[in-house]
Each structure stands twice: as structure tokens, then as C-alpha cells.
């Protein structure tokens, strides 16, 4: 359970960082995935999908790393 809480916290931090980089569309897509899911599994899979759609070359390296870590953690949760 702790792992899911970390993914949620990290995802919220990514959303905030995307907003500071003026990447509102990406931030809104991720937030929509969180808000629109019915089950925990549905939410994390939608978040994973939205994170993977982001053009990583637009982001600073630390944010790219954070996104990769989140996706990897989601993969662990769902495997």
C-alpha cells in the first residue's frame, strides 16, 4: 500500500512541475486520468499512459527521471 501512496505523491509533484514548465495540457491530462478513474488499477494505468505520452526531450533531466521511476513503479504494481 505504501508504494501506491508514493506513486500518487510523485505523480502530483510531476503535475506541479509540468505546470511550472507551462506544459498545462500534459498536466491536465494526468490530472484527468486521476480524477476520471473508478478503480485504483484503472487510475494508475491511465496515469502511466499519460506519462508515457509526454515528449521527454521537452523536460529537464530530473523530471524525466522522476517520470521513468513512476512508470517503473506502476509496472511493478501491475505485473
ABEGO torsion letter per residue (X at the ends): XAAAAAAAAAAAAAAAAAAAAGBAAAAAAAAAAAAABABAAAAAAAAAAAAAABBAAABBAAAAAAAAAAAAAAAAAAX
